[in-house]
Amino acid sequence: MRVERTDLDGVLLFLPTPSRDARGLFTRTFDATAARAAGLDPDAFVQDSQSRSRKGTIRGLHGRSGRGEAKLVRCARGAVHDVLVDARPSSPTFGKHIAIRLDDERFAQLYVPPGLLHGFQALTEPADVCYRIDREHDPSEDIAVRYDDPDLGIAWPLPVSVISERDSAAGSWAALRHALPR
């Protein structure tokens, strides 16, 4: 498993090498040794979750206040346009965002450190996204920014087909930036 750094501070991309033959394929979806070598504690992850989304659906941009949460994100079925926004005021990449295609061909897995906002758009019908998270969910720490916030200028590849009421009502990047502890 190869590990690549991204343009956002601390965000890593884990790239397995799927074996393909006449039967189909086999790939490793998690490797504790590779995680350790990249500076992560594989034992820190305490929860696995999965979402299924229809093509065009946007989920996010979500994060956690307080000490945040770290997660490993991968697309187990289909493809998504995955977006991360650095919401860590002390980070050299604060306010910047990246987009990475996650799909069931490359099986890349994205490490999202605490303090980032995460969202994605389903590019296929359906798209299953799996999350390995380092702490239990506490709804009182949920934070969100609207997916179409003009200050972020995120280019989503498809028209939005579905978005939750919660995500539609999310606040602005400017308001979150102002509320973040310095």
Disulfide bonds with the S-S distance in Angstrom:
none
